[in-house]
Amino acid sequence: QVQLVESGGGLVQAGGSLRLSCAAAASGRTFSSYTMGWFRRAPGNEREFVATISRAGGTTNYADSVKGRFTISRDNAKNTVYLQMNGLKPEDTAVYYCAARGSPLATPQVHRYDYWGQGTQVTVSS
């Protein structure tokens, strides 16, 4: 089991940057045994995929809407996954969630993730 706590959200102007962090507390399995992902939900929308990272951090995948602007990374020694967001746009406004999956296979499918954080709000003003 793993507990996830996101931080780093806030209000930023369009074109600005934010770095989200997700601290994990794992029991029974090490943090490095989980595939991690970031998702987001804008008002009135379903939760959607943003990025995933493999257990060792060597493989990443991004939604087309954030490719080239966002970077996912992890520090297994600190049990933390990050989302560096640059070039933010108003349409990036959403609650951002990190999620963990016990399988080594990264997937953009929301329902494939076993554990979720409470989310952190990101608001981008125009």
KELUM-833961 format. One line per 4 residues: number of its first residue (from 1); their letters; for each residue x, y, z of C-alpha. Coordinates in pm, 1 decimal. Example, Ala and Ser with C-alpha at 12.3 -4.5 7.8 and 13.67 -1.06 7.14 Angstrom:
2
1	AS	1230.0,-450.0,780.0; 1367.0,-106.0,714.0
# end
This chain:
126
1	QVQL	0.0,0.0,0.0; 118.4,357.1,-64.9; -3.8,695.9,51.8; 52.2,992.8,-177.7
5	VESG	59.1,1363.4,-93.0; 86.5,1627.4,-364.5; 218.6,1979.5,-317.3; 339.3,2273.7,-522.0
9	GGLV	18.2,2389.5,-684.0; -85.7,2753.4,-697.4; -179.9,3051.4,-910.4; 51.6,3147.0,-1195.1
13	QAGG	28.4,3369.5,-1500.8; 23.5,3222.6,-1849.1; 374.6,3139.6,-1962.7; 492.0,3077.0,-1609.4
17	SLRL	619.2,2763.0,-1440.0; 532.7,2543.7,-1144.1; 690.2,2230.2,-1001.8; 458.4,1978.0,-843.1
21	SCAA	584.3,1719.0,-596.6; 425.6,1397.7,-480.2; 565.9,1239.7,-164.6; 498.6,870.3,-117.0
25	AASG	482.0,661.5,196.9; 492.5,296.6,97.3; 440.7,-8.8,313.4; 499.8,-365.5,210.6
29	RTFS	668.4,-258.7,-113.8; 930.7,-0.5,-192.2; 841.6,319.6,-376.1; 1070.2,214.3,-659.9
33	SYTM	844.1,-83.5,-733.3; 557.2,144.9,-841.6; 495.0,295.3,-1181.2; 390.4,655.9,-1121.9
37	GWFR	167.4,893.8,-1308.9; 28.0,1245.3,-1304.5; -332.1,1313.6,-1401.3; -553.6,1619.5,-1390.6
41	RAPG	-919.5,1713.2,-1380.4; -1045.3,2045.7,-1504.9; -1387.4,2174.6,-1393.6; -1662.9,1986.2,-1572.0
45	NERE	-1422.4,1735.9,-1725.3; -1317.7,1381.0,-1657.5; -981.4,1302.6,-1501.3; -722.8,1282.7,-1778.2
49	FVAT	-374.4,1150.4,-1828.5; -80.5,1392.1,-1812.4; 239.2,1185.2,-1778.0; 377.6,854.1,-1657.2
53	ISRA	721.8,738.6,-1547.6; 861.1,389.5,-1515.2; 983.8,242.4,-1190.1; 1350.1,327.8,-1245.2
57	GGTT	1265.6,654.4,-1421.3; 1409.5,558.8,-1755.8; 1086.2,570.2,-1954.5; 839.1,856.6,-1963.3
61	NYAD	521.6,922.7,-2158.7; 320.9,1240.5,-2202.0; -16.5,1351.8,-2322.5; 10.0,1538.3,-2651.8
65	SVKG	-129.4,1850.4,-2486.0; 169.9,1881.5,-2250.3; 450.9,1728.1,-2455.3; 749.6,1961.4,-2474.2
69	RFTI	626.1,2174.2,-2182.0; 597.3,1930.8,-1888.5; 861.8,1694.9,-1750.3; 797.1,1407.4,-1512.5
73	SRDN	1080.2,1275.9,-1296.3; 1130.4,1076.5,-978.9; 1380.7,1041.5,-698.9; 1344.9,693.0,-554.6
77	AKNT	1583.3,775.1,-270.1; 1341.0,1047.7,-159.2; 1022.3,854.9,-245.5; 907.2,1147.2,-454.8
81	VYLQ	781.1,1206.2,-807.3; 782.3,1549.7,-969.0; 605.8,1731.1,-1249.0; 789.9,2033.7,-1385.0
85	MNGL	542.6,2248.4,-1577.1; 673.4,2521.8,-1805.6; 494.0,2742.3,-2052.5; 169.1,2709.5,-1863.2
89	KPED	-154.2,2792.9,-2041.0; -499.0,2877.3,-1901.8; -621.7,2540.9,-2030.5; -377.6,2371.0,-1791.2
93	TAVY	-593.8,2490.7,-1501.7; -703.4,2180.7,-1310.0; -659.4,1977.1,-996.8; -346.9,1766.4,-1045.8
97	YCAA	-322.3,1418.5,-897.4; -36.2,1176.8,-868.6; -108.7,806.4,-882.7; 76.4,479.9,-827.8
101	RGSP	42.8,148.3,-1003.4; 187.1,-181.5,-885.9; 236.6,-312.4,-1238.4; 560.0,-227.8,-1424.5
105	LATP	354.3,-138.6,-1731.9; 287.4,233.2,-1764.3; -55.1,321.3,-1896.2; -254.6,642.4,-1949.0
109	QVHR	-573.1,472.3,-1831.8; -701.1,626.4,-1511.0; -869.8,311.2,-1381.5; -543.7,112.5,-1399.6
113	YDYW	-390.7,304.4,-1108.3; -427.1,164.9,-758.4; -344.2,459.8,-533.0; -419.7,830.7,-558.6
117	GQGT	-327.4,1148.5,-377.8; -577.7,1414.7,-275.7; -475.8,1652.1,-554.0; -329.2,2001.0,-574.7
121	QVTV	-492.6,2294.1,-752.2; -313.5,2464.0,-1040.6; -467.5,2783.4,-1174.9; -322.1,2963.5,-1477.2
125	SS	-444.5,3316.2,-1540.6; -444.8,3473.3,-1885.6
# end
